[in-house]
Amino acid sequence: MRQIGGRWFHHNLTGLEAEKLLSLKGVSGSFLARPSHSTPGSFTLSVRRGDEVTHIRIQNTEEFLDLYGGEKFATLSELVTYYMENEGQLREKNGDLIELKYPLISEDPTTERWFHGKITGKEAEKMLLERGKPDCFLVRESVHRPGSYVLSVLTGEQVAHIMIHGKPNGMYDVGGGHQFSSLKELIDFYTNTPMVEKNGGLVSLKQPFNATRFNVSTIDQRMHQLEQENGHGSGLAGFLEEFEELHQETHVKNNPRVEGYQSYNRDKNRYKHILPFDWSQVKLFDGDPDEPGSDYINANYISWPVHLTESLSNGSSFSSVKYSPIASVSDVNNSQQCTNSITTSSNPPLTPNNSAAFFFNGKPRYIATQGAVVNSQDAFWRMIWQEKSAVIVMITKIMERGRNPAKGSNIPSSIMINVHLLRP
């Protein structure tokens, strides 16, 4: 059993509030960690046992953490993980067993897109140095100081890490000066007022380095944010901004798309810059070998990483999964444009469609393709038949720019299709 990314830590929660939360949302074995209100700087582990809640004090000496005796740990995450994975090690003085089974997950302190949750300093540096622009920034949870956060900023060719201290009164500061009631207020202030380093240099926050992960419970807020225009100079709405960023990914730039660029295939692409990757492209088996491009369709196989598939089939938690790189699908377009399709495929790729076998483990789950154009309608239905696709999902707008983009489309008369319109 593994802890889930330290999200069991609840900032600014009292003992009484912890008991109410565990009684309302937890079960026997549920637990959370919180700051100690009686000993500032230390922590408390609150565990539900039956209908009761037990509070366990965690000592923080600034050098290590322990339960006032026993094993010593460098971080709170290490301590919690140890007692989760080593059942029988956590007991009351009378010998009764205390089990940490189900972490009670806390909400992120903000739904802002620049918040990246629990990533390490090295991970933040790697992202900012590889893909960031000068003075771009992100906020992450502090690994060593639960309840506090770190502002990571790309300054020149290096990354500065600035501690954001979470106070017992629920306020935040960067080590003196102004205090703020939320992370958003703090970031908004320093976006307009550069910080001054100890050496006299200025740290400016010009552009957020946005995350694409978010809690399901905050999906409404994230959707609202993505529909808004970016206030940091790009002028792009969030959805379009994230779509454009896909093309800047290193693995996108480095993967060839030769087939889509061939002169005999160009008029089969809805957009000239949205082409399938050669390594995972769907090939049509019934093409004429004497006719160049007769095996071409703008479509890619996509699938969950093998490690994730195996983990889910074994009932493991997401936190224990080691993710392998997932291919970006070049066919997915922004919401202002028309018709992308995702089909489910029950037919594993055979030669020559086995170039991505290491990724699919021989069992592709989906195909992502563009909405068919006049010169690719025949190829689209050949692919559906070849791959035995039982479900087709089309992402589109019913009315776009005052017209129905599907009006006048042709459907083969020999095929029966059931259409279900799903509205948000």
Buried (B, 14 or more C-beta within 10 A) or exposed (E): BBBBBBBBBBBBBEBEEBBEBBEEEBEBBBBBBBBBEEEEEBBBBBBBBEEEBBEBEBBBEEEBBBBEEEBBBEBBBBBBBBBBEEEEBBEEEEEEEBBBBBBBBBEBBBBBBBBBBBBEBEEBBEBBEEBBEEBBBBBBBBBEBBBBBBBBBBBEEEBBEBBBBBBEEEBBBBEEEEBBEBBBBBBBBBBEEBBEEEEEEEBBBBBBBBBEEBBEEBEEBBEEBBEEEBEBEEEBBBBBBBBEBEEEEEEBEEBEBEBBEEEEBEEBBBEEEBBBBBBBBBBBEEBEEEEEBBBBBBBBBBBBBBBBBEBEEEEBEEBEBEEEEEBBBBBBBBBEBBBBBBBBBEEBBEEEBEBBEEBBBEBBEBBBBBBBBEEBBBBBBBBBEBBEBEEBEBBBBEEBEEEEBBEEEEEEEEEEEEEEEEEE
